[in-house]
Amino acid sequence: MDILLLSLTAFGGPQVHLMMMIERLVRKRRYITEEELLELQALCQVLPGPSSTQTVTAIGLKIGGQPLAYLTLIVWSIPAMVLMTAAAIGIHYLEKKSISLDFTRFVGPMAVAFLMHGASSITRRVVHNRLGWTFLIISTILAYLYPSPYMTPVLIILGGVAASLNFKKHEKMEKAPIRIKWRPIIFWISVLVAAAIVGKITNSLPVRLFENFYRNGSLVFGGGQVLVPILYNEFVEFKSYLTEQEFLAGMALTQVVPGPVFSIATFVGSMSLQSNGIFGQIVGGFVATAGIFLPGTFFIFFAYPFWDQLKKYRGIRASLEGVHAASCGLTIAAAISLFQPMMTDLQPLATVIITLLVLTFAKIPSYFIILGGLVLGLLF
């Protein structure tokens, strides 16, 4: 029930999701400690895939093993999948009726404000000293100057390695032998190869879509902000499964629905099968959702037991400071990049500023703010 409530109210991206997890799963329910949650979040930042989804899946894995982990994944992802599939069906209907999609114009700037506010909140929580601020500033500058998906794992790993040199301030713990279970990685590779072969033999678009999203889910570091340009290049520019206007509408609507930012994949998958009618769009949304989320789940099943043993080493525990700081820097860089084009346009600039003020000084739920932006788009 707690994950369901999160999936219905968690707007704003991974950093905002993390703050809500701390509030509900740590302070309210005490399923895990805040330190354990931040460690899980740091692990998920290192792995490819959707970090918020992997974090809640890892919590389920920690509490109840793989069955609860799968259940957590399903409960967390289904609301966004249903809403984004419905949005894709609605967008297709509006286009058939020649109705403008301009009503989403306030939502993009609001999403940038949510990203800024989340980055500020989590930075205050995890960066405490000069070393952490140094890592944060360096990672922000490098991520902004070199906006490559490869920069994300590089900065996080380098931040962790540099921070690990400060291991002497951590107490020693009794170490256990490191045991690696390869079964999840075998499953991951098997599904990837099988989907590619079946898609090639049958030429079935749903199977090929599953393989496309499964491949992207296996390679994307850095969350939804990195996934968006990858999906745009493949499905709009290269394959022309949907138009640029349709994609931008889906990107804006991703900020309206709660849950994982990777739900943009659900929208793209659904729109890719819009010529097959409503049933085709439902199938497209489902295969895209399964494809984008399964790889990250397999990676968590592989890495979590391994991580639990590794963190007993002082150097590993010390590295978390650098990982947290680099992660915050990456989020700040993404916010700067998204905000920069809005600085010369009064409407999005004012929307960002007002949204930040509301988030900082008012106790208004995030989904009301987003819905308010949609209403403004419809009225003005």
LOBA-40971 format. One record per residue: residue in three letters; x negated, y negated, z of N, C-alpha, C in turn. Coordinates in steps of 0.05 Angstrom, whole numbers, padded with zeros to 5 digits, always signed. Layout:
AlaXYZXYZXYZ
...
This chain:
Met-00017+00024+00000+00000+00000+00000-00017-00025+00000
Asp-00040-00025+00014-00057-00048+00015-00069-00054-00012
Ile-00078-00033-00027-00089-00037-00053-00067-00046-00072
Leu-00043-00036-00069-00021-00045-00086-00015-00075-00082
Leu-00015-00083-00056-00011-00112-00051-00033-00129-00063
Leu-00058-00119-00061-00081-00133-00074-00077-00135-00104
Ser-00069-00112-00116-00066-00112-00145-00044-00130-00155
Leu-00025-00137-00137-00003-00155-00145-00009-00184-00138
Thr-00029-00190-00123-00034-00217-00114-00063-00227-00119
Ala-00081-00210-00128-00109-00217-00131-00114-00231-00158
Phe-00112-00257-00158-00118-00273-00181-00146-00285-00179
Gly-00159-00291-00202-00182-00308-00201-00209-00295-00206
Gly-00210-00269-00211-00236-00257-00218-00250-00244-00195
Pro-00273-00231-00200-00286-00214-00180-00293-00228-00153
Gln-00303-00252-00155-00311-00265-00130-00287-00272-00112
Val-00265-00280-00125-00240-00285-00110-00229-00259-00100
His-00230-00238-00116-00221-00211-00108-00236-00203-00082
Leu-00262-00208-00082-00279-00200-00059-00269-00214-00034
Met-00263-00239-00036-00254-00254-00012-00228-00242-00002
Met-00210-00235-00021-00184-00223-00013-00188-00195+00000
Met-00208-00180-00011-00214-00154+00001-00224-00157+00029
Ile-00241-00176+00033-00252-00182+00060-00229-00188+00080
Glu-00210-00204+00070-00188-00212+00088-00170-00189+00094
Arg-00162-00173+00074-00142-00152+00079-00155-00125+00088
Leu-00176-00116+00074-00187-00089+00079-00206-00089+00103
Val-00219-00112+00108-00239-00113+00130-00227-00125+00155
Arg-00218-00149+00153-00208-00163+00178-00181-00153+00187
Lys-00163-00147+00168-00136-00140+00176-00134-00110+00182
Arg-00144-00093+00164-00141-00064+00166-00166-00050+00178
Arg-00189-00062+00175-00214-00051+00186-00220-00023+00174
Tyr-00215-00020+00149-00222+00006+00135-00252+00009+00134
Ile-00266-00014+00129-00296-00014+00129-00304-00041+00141
Thr-00330-00043+00146-00341-00068+00156-00346-00087+00133
Glu-00349-00113+00140-00356-00132+00119-00383-00126+00107
Glu-00402-00118+00123-00428-00111+00112-00426-00088+00092
Glu-00410-00067+00099-00407-00045+00081-00394-00053+00055
Leu-00374-00071+00056-00361-00081+00032-00380-00096+00015
Leu-00396-00113+00027-00415-00129+00011-00436-00111-00002
Glu-00444-00089+00013-00463-00070+00001-00451-00056-00023
Leu-00425-00048-00021-00412-00035-00043-00409-00054-00067
Gln-00403-00080-00061-00401-00099-00082-00428-00104-00096
Ala-00449-00104-00080-00476-00107-00092-00483-00083-00110
Leu-00476-00059-00101-00481-00035-00118-00466-00038-00144
Cys-00440-00046-00143-00424-00048-00167-00434-00070-00186
Gln-00447-00091-00175-00459-00111-00192-00482-00100-00209
Val-00496-00080-00198-00518-00069-00212-00509-00050-00235
Leu-00486-00038-00231-00475-00018-00250-00460-00032-00272
Pro-00459-00020-00296-00441-00030-00317-00412-00025-00310
Gly-00394-00042-00320-00366-00038-00315-00354-00060-00299
Pro-00328-00058-00293-00313-00079-00278-00319-00077-00248
Ser-00332-00097-00237-00342-00096-00210-00320-00094-00189
Ser-00298-00110-00192-00276-00108-00173-00264-00081-00172
Thr-00259-00070-00196-00247-00043-00198-00265-00022-00186
Gln-00291-00024-00192-00310-00005-00180-00312-00008-00150
Thr-00309-00033-00140-00311-00037-00111-00287-00024-00097
Val-00263-00028-00106-00240-00016-00093-00240+00015-00097
Thr-00250+00024-00120-00253+00053-00124-00273+00065-00104
Ala-00296+00051-00100-00316+00060-00081-00305+00060-00053
Ile-00288+00041-00045-00276+00041-00019-00259+00066-00016
Gly-00243+00072-00036-00227+00097-00035-00244+00122-00033
Leu-00266+00122-00048-00285+00144-00047-00297+00147-00019
Lys-00304+00125-00007-00316+00126+00020-00296+00136+00041
Ile-00271+00128+00039-00251+00135+00059-00240+00163+00055
Gly-00234+00171+00029-00219+00196+00025-00230+00213+00002
Gly-00254+00208-00007-00265+00224-00028-00254+00218-00056
Gln-00260+00235-00075-00253+00230-00103-00222+00228-00107
Pro-00206+00245-00095-00177+00243-00099-00166+00215-00092
Leu-00174+00204-00069-00165+00178-00061-00178+00156-00079
Ala-00202+00161-00088-00215+00142-00107-00199+00140-00133
Tyr-00191+00162-00144-00175+00162-00169-00148+00148-00164
Leu-00135+00154-00141-00110+00142-00134-00113+00112-00131
Thr-00134+00104-00118-00140+00075-00115-00143+00061-00142
Leu-00158+00074-00160-00162+00063-00186-00136+00060-00201
Ile-00118+00080-00200-00093+00079-00214-00075+00057-00202
Val-00073+00056-00176-00056+00036-00163-00066+00007-00169
Trp-00092+00004-00169-00104-00022-00173-00100-00031-00202
Ser-00102-00013-00222-00102-00021-00250-00074-00021-00263
Ile-00055-00006-00252-00029-00003-00266-00014-00030-00268
Pro-00011-00046-00247+00004-00071-00250-00007-00089-00272
Ala-00033-00092-00273-00045-00109-00294-00041-00096-00322
Met-00043-00070-00323-00038-00056-00349-00010-00061-00359
Val+00010-00057-00341+00038-00061-00348+00043-00090-00357
Leu+00033-00109-00341+00038-00137-00347+00024-00146-00373
Met+00000-00137-00378-00015-00146-00402-00003-00132-00427
Thr+00006-00107-00424+00020-00094-00446+00046-00109-00453
Ala+00061-00116-00432+00085-00131-00436+00079-00158-00448
Ala+00057-00171-00440+00049-00196-00452+00043-00194-00481
Ala+00029-00172-00488+00022-00167-00517+00048-00163-00533
Ile+00066-00148-00522+00092-00144-00536+00107-00170-00539
Gly+00106-00187-00518+00119-00213-00519+00106-00232-00539
Ile+00079-00232-00540+00065-00249-00559+00072-00241-00587
His+00073-00215-00592+00080-00205-00619+00109-00214-00626
Tyr+00126-00213-00607+00154-00221-00612+00155-00251-00618
Leu+00141-00268-00602+00141-00296-00606+00130-00304-00633
Glu+00109-00289-00642+00098-00295-00668+00118-00288-00691
Lys+00132-00266-00687+00152-00259-00707+00174-00280-00709
Lys+00179-00294-00687+00199-00315-00686+00187-00343-00691
Ser+00161-00344-00698+00147-00369-00704+00148-00389-00681
Ile+00144-00379-00656+00144-00396-00632+00115-00401-00624
Ser+00108-00426-00618+00081-00434-00611+00071-00421-00585
Leu+00045-00415-00584+00032-00404-00559+00018-00426-00543
Asp+00024-00451-00549+00010-00473-00536+00016-00476-00507
Phe+00036-00461-00497+00043-00463-00469+00022-00453-00450
Thr+00001-00439-00460-00020-00428-00443-00043-00448-00440
Arg-00041-00473-00450-00065-00490-00451-00075-00499-00424
Phe-00058-00499-00403-00067-00507-00376-00080-00484-00361
Val-00076-00460-00370-00085-00437-00354-00115-00433-00356
Gly-00127-00437-00379-00156-00434-00382-00172-00452-00363
Pro-00166-00478-00362-00180-00495-00343-00175-00487-00314
Met-00151-00477-00308-00145-00468-00281-00163-00444-00274
Ala-00167-00426-00293-00184-00403-00288-00212-00411-00282
Val-00222-00431-00296-00249-00442-00290-00251-00452-00262
Ala-00230-00466-00253-00229-00477-00226-00229-00454-00206
Phe-00214-00433-00211-00214-00410-00193-00242-00397-00191
Leu-00256-00396-00214-00283-00385-00215-00302-00402-00198
Met-00300-00428-00201-00317-00447-00186-00312-00444-00156
His-00287-00443-00148-00280-00441-00120-00289-00415-00108
Gly-00285-00393-00123-00294-00367-00113-00324-00366-00110
Ala-00339-00377-00130-00368-00377-00128-00378-00393-00104
Ser-00365-00415-00098-00372-00432-00075-00367-00416-00049
Ser-00344-00403-00047-00336-00389-00023-00355-00366-00016
Ile-00361-00350-00036-00378-00326-00031-00407-00335-00027
Thr-00416-00356-00040-00443-00366-00036-00447-00374-00007
Arg-00428-00388+00005-00430-00396+00033-00431-00372+00051
Arg-00420-00350+00042-00418-00326+00059-00444-00309+00058
Val-00457-00308+00035-00479-00289+00032-00507-00301+00029
Val-00508-00328+00024-00534-00341+00021-00539-00357+00046
His-00560-00350+00061-00564-00362+00088-00591-00376+00092
Asn-00610-00372+00074-00637-00383+00079-00650-00393+00053
Arg-00674-00403+00056-00688-00415+00033-00693-00395+00011
Leu-00700-00371+00019-00706-00350-00001-00681-00344-00018
Gly-00658-00342-00004-00633-00336-00018-00625-00359-00037
Trp-00628-00384-00028-00622-00407-00045-00641-00408-00069
Thr-00666-00400-00065-00685-00400-00087-00677-00380-00108
Phe-00669-00356-00100-00660-00336-00119-00635-00346-00133
Leu-00617-00358-00119-00592-00368-00131-00597-00389-00152
Ile-00614-00408-00146-00620-00430-00165-00634-00419-00190
Ile-00653-00402-00186-00668-00390-00209-00649-00374-00227
Ser-00632-00357-00214-00614-00341-00230-00593-00358-00245
Thr-00584-00379-00232-00565-00397-00245-00577-00410-00270
Ile-00601-00420-00267-00615-00434-00290-00619-00414-00313
Leu-00630-00391-00306-00637-00371-00327-00612-00361-00341
Ala-00591-00355-00325-00566-00345-00336-00553-00366-00354
Tyr-00555-00391-00347-00543-00412-00363-00559-00416-00389
Leu-00585-00416-00387-00602-00421-00411-00602-00397-00430
Tyr-00599-00373-00419-00601-00349-00436-00576-00332-00431
Pro-00553-00340-00443-00527-00326-00437-00525-00299-00452
Ser-00541-00280-00444-00541-00254-00456-00530-00234-00436
Pro-00515-00213-00445-00506-00193-00426-00529-00178-00413
Tyr-00552-00178-00426-00575-00164-00415-00588-00180-00392
Met-00581-00206-00391-00593-00223-00370-00581-00215-00343
Thr-00556-00205-00342-00544-00198-00317-00559-00176-00302
Pro-00563-00153-00313-00578-00132-00298-00607-00140-00292
Val-00619-00156-00311-00647-00164-00307-00649-00182-00282
Leu-00632-00202-00280-00633-00221-00258-00626-00207-00231
Ile-00607-00190-00232-00599-00176-00207-00621-00157-00198
Ile-00633-00143-00216-00655-00125-00209-00680-00141-00200
Leu-00687-00162-00214-00710-00178-00206-00705-00191-00179
Gly-00681-00201-00174-00674-00213-00148-00677-00193-00126
Gly-00667-00168-00131-00669-00147-00111-00698-00139-00106
Val-00714-00137-00127-00742-00129-00124-00757-00150-00108
Ala-00753-00176-00115-00767-00198-00101-00759-00199-00072
Ala-00733-00196-00066-00724-00196-00038-00734-00172-00022
Ser-00738-00149-00036-00746-00125-00022-00774-00128-00010
Leu-00790-00147-00020-00817-00152-00009-00816-00162+00019
Asn-00792-00172+00027-00789-00183+00054-00777-00161+00073
Phe-00784-00136+00068-00772-00114+00082-00779-00112+00112
Lys-00801-00124+00121-00810-00120+00148-00791-00131+00169
Lys-00773-00149+00162-00755-00160+00181-00732-00141+00188
His-00730-00119+00173-00708-00100+00178-00719-00076+00194
Glu-00701-00066+00212-00709-00043+00229-00711-00018+00213
Lys-00728+00000+00223-00731+00026+00210-00707+00044+00216
Met-00699+00061+00197-00677+00080+00201-00687+00108+00193
Glu-00675+00128+00205-00682+00155+00199-00674+00161+00170
Lys-00692+00171+00154-00687+00176+00126-00679+00205+00121
Ala-00661+00209+00102-00653+00236+00094-00663+00241+00066
Pro-00667+00266+00058-00676+00272+00031-00656+00262+00011
Ile-00666+00251-00011-00648+00240-00032-00639+00263-00050
Arg-00613+00266-00052-00601+00287-00069-00584+00274-00090
Ile-00589+00280-00115-00575+00268-00137-00556+00288-00149
Lys-00530+00281-00151-00511+00298-00164-00506+00288-00192
Trp-00512+00304-00212-00511+00296-00240-00484+00300-00253
Arg-00465+00313-00239-00440+00320-00252-00425+00295-00263
Pro-00423+00273-00248-00408+00250-00260-00421+00239-00285
Ile-00448+00240-00287-00461+00230-00311-00456+00249-00334
Ile-00455+00275-00328-00448+00295-00349-00420+00290-00360
Phe-00401+00285-00341-00373+00279-00349-00373+00254-00367
Trp-00387+00233-00358-00388+00208-00374-00397+00213-00402
Ile-00420+00227-00405-00431+00232-00432-00412+00250-00448
Ser-00400+00270-00435-00383+00288-00449-00358+00274-00461
Val-00346+00257-00445-00323+00242-00454-00330+00224-00478
Leu-00353+00210-00476-00362+00192-00497-00366+00207-00523
Val-00380+00230-00522-00386+00245-00546-00361+00257-00557
Ala-00344+00268-00540-00319+00281-00549-00301+00260-00563
Ala-00298+00237-00551-00281+00216-00563-00291+00207-00590
Ala-00318+00205-00592-00330+00196-00618-00325+00218-00639
Ile-00329+00243-00632-00325+00265-00651-00296+00268-00660
Val-00278+00268-00640-00249+00271-00647-00240+00247-00663
Gly-00248+00223-00656-00240+00200-00671-00250+00200-00700
Lys-00275+00211-00704-00286+00212-00731-00271+00233-00747
Ile-00265+00256-00735-00252+00278-00750-00223+00271-00757
Thr-00208+00261-00737-00179+00256-00741-00174+00229-00753
Asn-00192+00210-00750-00188+00182-00759-00164+00170-00745
Ser-00157+00180-00721-00134+00169-00706-00141+00143-00694
Leu-00126+00122-00699-00132+00096-00687-00131+00096-00657
Pro-00111+00108-00644-00112+00109-00614-00137+00122-00603
Val-00146+00144-00615-00170+00157-00606-00194+00139-00611
Arg-00195+00126-00634-00218+00108-00640-00218+00084-00621
Leu-00194+00074-00614-00192+00053-00595-00203+00061-00568
Phe-00195+00085-00559-00205+00095-00534-00235+00096-00534
Glu-00247+00107-00556-00276+00109-00558-00289+00081-00557
Asn-00277+00062-00572-00287+00034-00572-00288+00022-00544
Phe-00266+00024-00530-00265+00012-00503-00282+00028-00483
Tyr-00283+00054-00486-00300+00071-00468-00329+00063-00472
Arg-00337+00059-00497-00365+00051-00503-00371+00023-00490
Asn-00352+00004-00494-00356-00022-00483-00357-00022-00453
Gly-00339-00005-00440-00339-00003-00412-00364+00010-00401
Ser-00379+00025-00418-00404+00037-00409-00428+00019-00411
Leu-00424-00003-00426-00448-00020-00432-00446-00048-00420
Val-00422-00056-00412-00419-00084-00403-00428-00089-00375
Phe-00448-00106-00372-00457-00116-00346-00447-00144-00343
Gly-00437-00151-00319-00431-00179-00313-00402-00186-00312
Gly-00384-00166-00315-00356-00171-00311-00341-00182-00335
Gly-00317-00192-00330-00299-00200-00352-00309-00222-00369
Gln-00325-00240-00358-00335-00262-00374-00354-00252-00396
Val-00368-00230-00391-00386-00218-00411-00369-00201-00430
Leu-00349-00188-00420-00332-00170-00437-00317-00186-00458
Val-00308-00210-00452-00292-00226-00470-00305-00230-00497
Pro-00330-00241-00498-00343-00245-00525-00348-00219-00539
Ile-00354-00197-00525-00358-00172-00538-00333-00162-00552
Leu-00310-00163-00538-00285-00155-00550-00277-00173-00573
Tyr-00283-00199-00570-00276-00218-00592-00292-00211-00617
Asn-00318-00206-00614-00334-00200-00637-00326-00174-00651
Glu-00319-00154-00635-00312-00128-00647-00284-00127-00658
Phe-00264-00137-00643-00236-00133-00651-00224-00156-00667
Val-00236-00180-00665-00226-00203-00680-00244-00208-00705
Glu-00270-00212-00700-00288-00219-00722-00294-00196-00740
Phe-00299-00172-00729-00308-00149-00745-00285-00133-00755
Lys-00267-00124-00738-00246-00106-00746-00219-00120-00752
Ser-00216-00145-00744-00192-00160-00750-00166-00146-00741
Tyr-00167-00133-00718-00143-00120-00707-00123-00141-00696
Leu-00133-00164-00689-00116-00186-00680-00129-00212-00687
Thr-00113-00234-00688-00123-00260-00696-00137-00274-00673
Glu-00151-00295-00680-00164-00311-00659-00144-00324-00640
Gln-00122-00334-00650-00101-00346-00633-00089-00325-00614
Glu-00085-00301-00624-00074-00280-00607-00094-00273-00585
Phe-00119-00272-00592-00140-00265-00572-00141-00286-00550
Leu-00142-00312-00559-00144-00334-00539-00119-00335-00521
Ala-00096-00328-00532-00071-00327-00516-00074-00305-00495
Gly-00085-00282-00503-00089-00260-00484-00110-00267-00463
Met-00131-00281-00471-00151-00289-00452-00139-00308-00431
Ala-00122-00326-00439-00109-00344-00420-00090-00328-00402
Leu-00075-00310-00413-00055-00294-00398-00069-00275-00378
Thr-00094-00268-00384-00109-00251-00365-00111-00265-00338
Gln-00113-00292-00339-00115-00307-00314-00088-00309-00299
Val-00066-00303-00313-00040-00305-00301-00033-00280-00285
Val-00042-00257-00296-00035-00232-00283-00055-00226-00260
Pro-00047-00213-00239-00065-00206-00218-00081-00181-00225
Gly-00101-00175-00209-00117-00151-00213-00142-00156-00229
Pro-00152-00135-00242-00178-00136-00255-00178-00154-00280
Val-00200-00170-00283-00203-00187-00306-00206-00170-00332
Phe-00216-00145-00328-00219-00128-00351-00192-00121-00364
Ser-00170-00130-00353-00144-00125-00365-00141-00139-00392
Ile-00160-00156-00399-00160-00167-00426-00163-00144-00446
Ala-00176-00122-00439-00178-00099-00456-00151-00087-00462
Thr-00134-00086-00441-00106-00076-00445-00092-00092-00466
Phe-00094-00118-00465-00080-00136-00484-00091-00131-00512
Val-00118-00130-00515-00130-00126-00541-00122-00099-00552
Gly-00122-00078-00536-00114-00052-00545-00085-00051-00554
Ser-00068-00064-00539-00039-00065-00546-00035-00081-00572
Met-00048-00104-00575-00045-00119-00600-00057-00105-00624
Ser-00077-00088-00619-00089-00073-00641-00070-00054-00654
Leu-00049-00046-00640-00029-00027-00651-00002-00040-00654
Gln-00002-00067-00657+00024-00081-00659+00039-00073-00684
Ser+00026-00064-00705+00040-00056-00730+00055-00030-00726
Asn+00050-00016-00704+00063+00010-00699+00088+00007-00681
Gly+00097-00018-00676+00120-00022-00660+00114-00022-00630
Ile+00136-00024-00614+00133-00026-00585+00119-00001-00574
Phe+00127+00023-00583+00114+00047-00573+00084+00047-00579
Gly+00077+00038-00603+00049+00037-00610+00033+00018-00592
Gln+00046-00005-00585+00033-00024-00568+00029-00012-00539
Ile+00049+00003-00530+00046+00016-00504+00023+00036-00504
Val+00021+00052-00526-00001+00071-00528-00028+00056-00529
Gly-00029+00035-00545-00054+00019-00547-00063+00008-00520
Gly-00043-00003-00505-00050-00013-00478-00061+00008-00460
Phe-00048+00032-00461-00056+00054-00443-00084+00064-00450
Val-00090+00070-00476-00116+00081-00483-00138+00061-00478
Ala-00132+00035-00482-00152+00014-00477-00159+00013-00447
Thr-00138+00014-00431-00142+00013-00402-00158+00037-00392
Ala-00151+00061-00401-00165+00085-00393-00194+00084-00403
Gly-00198+00075-00427-00225+00073-00438-00243+00054-00424
Ile-00232+00031-00416-00249+00010-00404-00256+00016-00375
Phe-00238+00030-00361-00242+00035-00332-00256+00061-00325
Leu-00253+00082-00342-00264+00108-00335-00295+00108-00331
Pro-00310+00095-00349-00339+00097-00346-00349+00086-00319
Gly-00338+00063-00311-00346+00051-00285-00340+00070-00262
Thr-00318+00085-00264-00311+00104-00243-00331+00127-00242
Phe-00339+00137-00265-00359+00158-00265-00385+00148-00253
Phe-00393+00123-00260-00418+00112-00249-00417+00109-00219
Ile-00393+00102-00208-00390+00100-00179-00393+00127-00166
Phe-00380+00148-00177-00382+00174-00166-00411+00184-00166
Phe-00426+00176-00186-00454+00184-00187-00471+00168-00167
Ala-00467+00142-00167-00486+00124-00152-00480+00122-00122
Tyr-00454+00125-00114-00448+00120-00086-00462+00138-00067
Pro-00461+00165-00071-00476+00182-00052-00506+00176-00052
Phe-00516+00171-00076-00545+00164-00079-00551+00138-00065
Trp-00533+00119-00067-00537+00093-00054-00536+00096-00024
Asp-00519+00112-00014-00516+00116+00015-00542+00126+00027
Gln-00557+00142+00012-00583+00152+00022-00605+00131+00017
Leu-00604+00117-00005-00624+00097-00011-00625+00074+00008
Lys-00601+00065+00018-00600+00041+00034-00612+00045+00062
Lys-00620+00070+00069-00634+00074+00094-00663+00065+00093
Tyr-00673+00059+00069-00700+00048+00066-00699+00018+00070
Arg-00718+00008+00086-00718-00021+00092-00719-00038+00067
Gly-00735-00030+00048-00738-00046+00023-00712-00048+00008
Ile-00696-00026+00008-00671-00027-00006-00651-00046+00008
Arg-00651-00044+00035-00633-00062+00050-00641-00091+00046
Ala-00667-00096+00046-00677-00124+00042-00670-00134+00015
Ser-00668-00116-00005-00663-00125-00033-00635-00136-00036
Leu-00617-00129-00018-00589-00138-00021-00587-00168-00020
Glu-00605-00181-00005-00604-00210-00004-00609-00222-00031
Gly-00628-00211-00046-00633-00221-00073-00611-00214-00093
Val-00599-00190-00089-00577-00182-00106-00553-00200-00103
His-00546-00206-00078-00523-00224-00072-00528-00252-00084
Ala-00552-00263-00080-00559-00289-00089-00558-00291-00120
Ala-00569-00270-00133-00569-00270-00162-00541-00268-00173
Ser-00524-00252-00160-00497-00249-00168-00482-00275-00166
Cys-00486-00290-00144-00474-00316-00142-00484-00335-00164
Gly-00510-00334-00169-00521-00351-00190-00509-00345-00218
Leu-00504-00320-00224-00492-00312-00249-00463-00323-00251
Thr-00449-00322-00228-00421-00332-00228-00421-00363-00232
Ile-00439-00376-00219-00441-00405-00222-00448-00413-00251
Ala-00467-00398-00263-00475-00403-00291-00451-00400-00310
Ala-00435-00378-00305-00412-00374-00322-00392-00397-00319
Ala-00388-00406-00294-00369-00429-00289-00379-00454-00303
Ile-00405-00459-00302-00416-00483-00316-00412-00481-00346
Ser-00418-00458-00357-00415-00454-00386-00386-00458-00395
Leu-00367-00447-00380-00339-00450-00387-00329-00478-00383
Phe-00340-00492-00363-00330-00519-00357-00342-00540-00376
Gln-00365-00535-00386-00379-00555-00402-00362-00566-00426
Pro-00350-00548-00442-00334-00559-00464-00310-00575-00455
Met-00301-00572-00430-00277-00586-00420-00284-00614-00410
Met-00309-00620-00407-00317-00646-00395-00310-00670-00413
Thr-00307-00665-00439-00302-00688-00457-00272-00690-00464
Asp-00255-00673-00453-00227-00673-00459-00212-00678-00433
Leu-00196-00700-00432-00184-00709-00407-00165-00688-00395
Gln-00149-00675-00411-00129-00657-00400-00141-00633-00385
Pro-00160-00618-00398-00172-00596-00384-00190-00605-00361
Leu-00203-00628-00364-00220-00638-00342-00203-00644-00318
Ala-00181-00658-00322-00163-00665-00300-00151-00640-00287
Thr-00145-00620-00304-00133-00595-00294-00153-00580-00276
Val-00178-00579-00284-00199-00567-00267-00201-00581-00240
Ile-00203-00607-00241-00207-00623-00217-00183-00620-00198
Ile-00159-00622-00208-00135-00620-00191-00133-00592-00180
Thr-00139-00572-00196-00137-00545-00186-00157-00540-00164
Leu-00182-00551-00167-00202-00548-00146-00193-00561-00120
Leu-00181-00585-00122-00171-00599-00099-00149-00583-00085
Val-00131-00572-00101-00109-00556-00089-00120-00531-00075
Leu-00140-00518-00088-00152-00494-00076-00167-00500-00050
Thr-00179-00524-00049-00195-00531-00026-00178-00541-00003
Phe-00157-00556-00008-00143-00570+00014-00115-00560+00019
Ala-00104-00544+00001-00076-00534+00004-00076-00504+00008
Lys-00055-00495+00021-00052-00466+00026-00030-00455+00007
Ile-00035-00460-00019-00016-00450-00039-00027-00424-00051
Pro-00011-00403-00052-00020-00378-00065-00029-00382-00093
Ser-00050-00368-00101-00062-00372-00128-00042-00367-00150
Tyr-00024-00347-00147-00006-00341-00168+00014-00363-00173
Phe+00021-00378-00151+00039-00401-00155+00025-00423-00171
Ile-00001-00427-00166-00016-00447-00181-00016-00440-00211
Ile-00022-00414-00217-00023-00405-00245+00005-00408-00258
Leu+00026-00400-00244+00053-00402-00255+00060-00431-00259
Gly+00051-00449-00241+00055-00477-00245+00042-00487-00270
Gly+00018-00477-00276+00005-00485-00301+00021-00476-00326
Leu+00033-00452-00324+00050-00443-00347+00075-00461-00350
Val+00087-00468-00327+00110-00486-00329+00103-00513-00341
Leu+00080-00524-00333+00071-00549-00345+00067-00546-00375
Gly+00056-00524-00383+00052-00519-00411+00078-00518-00427
Leu+00098-00508-00414+00125-00506-00427+00139-00533-00428
Leu+00134-00550-00407+00148-00576-00405+00134-00598-00421
Phe+00107-00598-00423+00093-00620-00435+00076-00611-00458
